[in-house]
Amino acid sequence: MEKVVSKDIEEIHSHFQDLTSNEVQQCYRQAHHEVNRRVKQLAVFENIDETLIARDERLQGEIEDSIRNLTLSYLQYHRDQDNYGHKYEHIFDFVEKENLTDVFFEQSVTQGHPFHPMTKTKLGFTHQDVLNYAPEFRNTAHVIPVLCDKSLVTVMGTQRSEKFTQFYHHVTDYCRQHHIEMDNYDILFIHEWQLKHYMRAQYSQLFDSNQLIPLYDLAIAANPLLSFRTLDIPSLDSIIKTAINVQATSAVRNVSPASINNGVVLSKEVSRIYNHSTYHHSYIQKDLAGAHLNIDPQNANKCSYLIRETIPSTPDVHNVVCASLITKSFITDKPIVIECIEQLMTCEQLEFHEAATQFMKRYSEILLEATYKLMLEEHISLEAHMQNSTVVIKNGKPQAIYIRDFGGVRLFDRDCEIDASTGLLTTEFEELLAVFTHSVLYNHLFQLIHVLAEYNYPASQCHQLIADMIRRYNEQLQPEIDVLQQPHFRIKSLLKMRIYEDGYDYQHTVVDNPLYGKGGQA
């Protein structure tokens, strides 16, 4: 084990030569401690024998990979702190004065998932791949447009931005110059890593026969987002979710035809509800279109993409991916949510407790409108955890929320063309509620509360605030099950999911419900 550690530290240091060997070793020890702390915590929480974990070679490999990659993330944080920590007041000041877009917040989540032990696992990537493509290193990746014989491609959705139309004209001109009959082809947008490491070998005959033609000359510069295979494409004014055959946390990050279809259909449906009803602060970051190679159903999810709209930007406002709120700012070494509250204190001349109360009240109102109200009124339960949600912040105060990604939603049957193969449809209200409690309560609001509690804000006050809002919805809409009267609820057992291999066959752990009895209807 020591030889592996020494080799890792030496290789890691080669990528951060501006930092000392002691700094590299310190970050490695920090990552080792953090990942193993999470493993032990979840082993107790999920009632797992730690000897079972120690004997699982596959799991140990994932844990070691997570440690190595988290070390890289800590080193980047350390480097950023050295370069910028003394120059700016807070992270918003940094973003504005460095003329960065709000993509930065997608690239600032140093520790990734707040408690998953394999938070930084990227099995299949080398150290250099991680540095090239993981978001926290803020490097430019490329998406390669690949011409595909039209008979080989299934396209879903049609809406594209004006910049997309201009790009297609550019492709047409390129094809004309190179004597390619563009009318015979559609385009797949493929991540450069996937093209090199998967598609080229898997479909060599199609490339040789020009049924697949990669247009390297028209490679599109892209910024990796929180989910590294999802990329911001400024030149197209769009987000592209690509397939990358690499395991990150619990799953290989591909894009299935079902997820393309459901994303396009459901984002349009929920956006329609938000736009034509009593939802004042709720928005969907819509999935617009996508396509996949259709000749090999087993691997269609590896040769595919999804186009997602960008969130409109407005002066004096920041679109902050919610996962970044609980990560530390390298400017102040405080969580970004605390920086928001401190901005609110300054702008409205408030004490910390009052500003924190205002922040959490406003934040909870907006998030519960977008999720709990929707679930009760429309029987659609969104998987609005912190990675799938973006809050609009002005002077430290939440203004609205955008929700994305429909892979984990649950809903009752609706009059829209859903692909039910991924288990989205249910007839049980309990299943809707389980998605809400796991993603919106446990993996979103309660994570914010945990950070505030570290700054001496009473968690019980936040719990009561949230319970009061839920109770008001309950009185109006009379849910089949009152979450305030449930002493426990289920969350995914993240470690069991890895031990028992199939990440989709979710194991669950029962946890205490801190909202229990806080004003629920008997």
N, C-alpha and C positions, 0 to 999 in steps of 0.2 A: 504493500500500500504506500510506503514512504517513497519508493522509487517513482510510482505513478504521480504522487503529489509533487515531487521535485520536478519531474518532467513537465507537468502541467504548468507549474509556476514559471519555469524557464521559458516555455512557449508563450504563455500569457504575457510575460514581461517583454518579449520581443515585439509585441504590438503596442506596448505603452512605455517606450524607452524614455519618455520625458519624466516618468515617475521612478522613484527609487525601488530597489529590491525589497526593502522593508515595507514600503507602501503596498506593493503587490502582495507580499506575504500576509500583511494585515488584512487586506481585502479578501484574500482566499480564506483566512481563518474566520472572518466575519460571515462569509457565504456558507462555509462549512457549518458553523454554529447555527445560522438561521435555518438552513434546510433541515438539519438534524433536529432542531427544536420543533419544527413543524411536524416532522415524522413522529416524534415522541408524543407530541400533543394530540395528533390525530389517532395514534395507536391507543392512547387512553380513551379518547373521545369515542372512537368507534369499536372499542373493546377488542383489539387485535393483539395477539401474542407477538411481542417484538422479535422473538427468535424466528418466527415465520418470515418476518421482513428481512432479517439478516441472512436467511438461507435462500432467499429469492434472488438469483443472479440477475435476472432480467430487471427486476425492480431496483436492485443495487446499481445497475448500469444507468438507469434513468436518474437516480438520485445523484450519482457522480456527475452526470452530464449537466444536471441542473446546478450543481455547485460550481462547476467550471464556468458556465455561462453567467451565473449570478455574480461571480468574481469579476467578469468582464464588465457587467453593468455597474457594479460598485466602483470600479476603476474609472469608468466614464463619469460617474457622479463626482468622484474625487477630482478628476481633471477639470470638470466644469466649475466646481466650487473654487478651485485654485484660480481659474481664469476670470470668473465673473462674480464670485461671492462678495467681493469688496466694492463692486462698482455700482450696484443697484439696490433699491429699497426692498423690492419684492419681485416675485416671478413675473407679475404683469408688467412691471416697470422694465424688466429685462426684455420681454417679448416686444413691447412697444418700441423701445429705444434701439433694439437690434434689428428692427424692421422685419420681425418674423411673423408668419401667419399662425393661426391657432392650431395648425397641424402640430406645433411644438408640444401642446399638451398631450397629444396622442403619443408623443415620443419621450415623455418624461416619467413614465411609470417604472421606476428603477427595479422594484421588486416584483412586478407583475401581479399575478393573482395574490390576494392578501394572505391566504393561508394554505394554498396548494403546495405540497412539498416538491412537486415537479414543475414549479412555476416557470422555470427557465429552460426546461428540457426541450431540445431541438434535435432529436435523433435523426441523423442523416446529414447534418450540417457539420462542416469543419469549423475550427476557431475562426478562420477567415470568413467563412460564409456567415457566421453569426455577426461578425463585425460589419460585413457588407449589407446584411438584410434585416437584422433586428432593429427596431425603431429607435432605441435609446442612443444609438451611435450616429443617427441623423445623416446617414450616407444616402446617396442617390442610387436607387435601383432602376432597372429597366424592364418595361413590358415590350415584348416582341409581337408585332402583328404577324400572324401566320395565315396566308391565303390557303383556304381549304376548298377542295372540290365541293360544290354545293350539295351534291348527293351524300356527302359524308357528314354534314352538319345539320343540327336541329337548332333553330333560332327561336327564342321566346321573347315577347315584348318588342316594341318598336320605337319607343320614345327615346330620343337622343338630343343632346344639347346642340346649339348652333356650331360650337367648336368641333363636335363630332362630325357634323356634316362637312365642315371645311376639311377635316382630316381625311374623310372618304374621297373628297375631290383630289386631295394630294396623292392618295394611294392610286386613284385612277390615272392621274398624270404619270406617276412612276411606272405603272404597268404599261402604259402606252409607250413610254420611252424604252422599256425593256421587252417589248413585244409579248406581253402577257395579256391574255384575253380575260380582263377583269370580270366580265359578265358571267364567267364560268365559276366564279369563286365567291365564298363568303369569308369573313375574317374571324379568326379566334385570337383573342388577346391572351398571350401566354407569358407567365413570369419567366425571366431569362434563365433562372436556375432550373425550372421544370423542363424547359425546352432542351437544355444541355444534358441534364442528368436523367431525364425520363423519356421524353417524347422521341428524341433523336434515335435512341436505341430501340424503343418499343415499336416504332413505325418507320423503320429505315426504308422499307420498300416504297411506302407512300411518298417519302421525301425524294427517293431516287426517280420515281415516275412523275414528279412534279404535281402530284395530287395534294401535297402539302408543300408550301413554299414560304419559308421564313423571310421576312423583309427586315433584315438586320440594319439596312441603311435607314429605315424609318423607325428604329427603336425609340420608345417613348420614355422620357425621364419621369421618374415616379418617386414619391416619398412614402416609405413604409409607415403604416399606422400601427395602432396598438396591437391589433392582430396582424403580424408581420406580412401575411400574404394578401392583406387588403391595403391598397395603395392609393394615395392621393395623386391625381394626374392633373396638374395645373393647366397644361396645354389643351386638355379636353374638358376642363371645368367639371370633372367627374371623379368619382371613386370607382376603382375596379377591384373586385374581389377575385383573386386568382387561385388556382389550384397549385399547391406545393406538397409533394409527396414526402413530407417530413412530420414526425410526431412531435407536437407541442403540447405540453401538459398531458392530457389524457387521450388525444385523438390525432390521427393523421389529418392534415389540413387540406382537404380537397373540397370541391364544389359540386354537389350532386345535382343531376337534372331536376329532382324533386324540389330541392331547396331553391333552385332558380325559379321554377314555376310558382312555388308558394310565396316566395319573396315578392315577385312581381304582382301576383294576385292579391295577397293579403295587405301589402303596404298600400296599395291603391284603395282597398276597401276600408282600412282603418283610417287612412288619411281623409277619405270621404266623410267618415263619421265625425272626425275631429273638426272638419271644416264646416259641417252643416248641422252642428248640434251645440250643446251648451258647454263646449270645451274651449276654454279661453287661453290656456297656456300650453297646450299639448300639440305636438307635431310629430310626424313620421319622416325619417330620412329614407325616402322611398327607393326601393329597388325598381329599376326601370326596364332592364332588358338583360339578356344573357344568351349563351349558346354553348353547345358541347358537341364533341365528336361522337357520332351515333353508331359507328361500325362495331364497337366493342362494348356492349352494355356493362360488363364487369368493371371496365376502366373508364367509363364515360366521365366519371367525377374527377378524373385526373387530367383531362384535356377540355377544360371548361372555364368559363368566367361569368361574372355577374357585374352589371353596371349599376352603381348607386349614385344618387344625386348628392351634391355637396350641400352643406348648410349655409344659408345666406350670411354674409358678413356685414356688419354694421359698425360705423365709427363709435368708439367709446364702449363697445360691447365685446366680450370674449365668449367664444363657444368652447367650453371646457369639458372634455370627456370626463365623466364622473369618476372613473377609476383614478384619475390623476389627483383628485381632491384629497385622497388619503395617503398619497405619496409625499415624500419630503421635497421641498423646494431647495435646490442647491444654492439659492441666494441667501436664505435665512436659516436653513436646516430645520424649518418647521413644516408641518403638513400644509398643503396648498389651501385646504379648507380653513385653516387658522389664519393664513394670509388674507383670505376673503373676509373673514370676520374682523380682522384688524383694519382692513380698508373700510368696512362698514362703520367701525368705531370712529375712524377719522372723519369720514364724510358726514356722519350724522351725530357726531359728538356723544357717543354712547360708551358706557362701561362694557367690559368684556361680556358679562353675564347677559346683559340686555341685548347686545349685538348678536350673541350666539343664539339667544331665544328667537330673535327676529329672523335670523338666517334659517334656523331649523324649521320654524313655523312656515315660512314662505316656501322653503324647499319641499317640505312634506306635503303641503297643499298642492303644489304643482305636480309632484310625482304621483300622489294618490289620485288626483284627477285623471292623469294619463293612464293609470293602471287599474286601481280598485274600482273607480266609477265605471270605467269601460267594461271591466269584468262583470259587474253587477247588472249593468244596463244591456250589454250586447253579448254577454257570455263569450268574450274573447279575453284570454289571459296572456299578457305579453311577458316575455322573459327579459324584463327590464332591470337586469343587474347592472353594476357600475360600468362594465365593459361595453354594454349595449346602449348606453344612455349618454347624452351630451346636454349639459345644463348651460343656459345662456346667462352670463354674469355681467352685471353693470355696477361698477363701484362696489363690488363685493357682494351684491345682492342678487339672488336668483330671479330671473325674469320669465323663463319658459324652459321646456325640455323637449328634446328630440330623441326618439327611440328608433333603433335600427335592428335588423336581423330577426327573421321569423322562423329560424330553425327549431327553436324550443318552445314555441307557443302551444297553447291548448285552447280549443274552441268547440262549441256545439256546432252541429251541421248548419251550414249557411248556404245561401243561393249564390255560390261562386265556385269556380273550378279548382278545387283543392286536390292536390295529390296526397292521398291519405296513407301512402306507403310508409311514411316516417312517423306515424302515430300522432298526428296533430289533433285529430278529431276524437271527441269523447262525449259520453252521455252523462258523465258524473260531475256534479258541481265540485265534489271533493278534489277532483283532478285539476280543475281550474284554480281552486284555492291553494293547492300544493305548489303550483308554479308561482303564484303570488307570494306565498310565505317564504319560499326558498330564495327567489330572485329579488323581489322588491323589499321584503322585510329583512331577512337574514343577510343577504349578500349586497344590500344597498343601504337602507336607512340605518340598520344596526351597526354597519361598519363605520358610518359617520359618527354615530353616537359613541362608539368605542374610542375614536380619536378625541372627541370633545371631553369624554370622561378623563382622559389623560391630562387634560388641561383644566381639571377640577370643575367641569360643568356636570351637574347631577344627571346621570343616565335616567333615573326615574322620572325626572321632569320631561325629558324627551319622550320617553315611553308614554307618559300620560298625554302629552300633546298629540302624539300620533293616534292613540286610542280614542281621544275625543273626536278627531276627524273621522275615523272609521265608524264610530258610533253614530255620527250624524248621517253618514251615508246609509248605515244599516236601518236607521229609523225611517228614512225616506224610501229605501228600495227593498227592504225585508229579504235579506239573503237566506238561502236554504240552510247554510251553516254560518254561525256567528263566530268569527275568528277570535273575538274577545272572550268567548266562553270555552275556548280550547286550551287546556293546560299545557299541551305539547303540540309540536308539529314536526314534520319530517324534512330533513335536508339530505342532499346527496352525500354518501360516504366516499369521499374523494380517494382515500387510500385503499379501501376495499375494492373500488373500481379498478385500481391498478393491479392489485394482488390477484383478482379473479379475471384479469385480462380484458374482458369485454366491457369497454367503457360505455357502451350503450345499454347494457343490462344493469341499470343503476341499482346499487345497494343503497340503503337508506339508514340514517341514524335519527333517533328521536331526540329532540332538544326541548328544553323548557321554553315556554312562550312568555316573555316579559310583559306582554299586553294582557295576559289572562286576568279577568276579573276587574279590569279598569273601565268599568261603565258598560259592560256587555249586558245584553238583554237575556234574562233567564228564560 
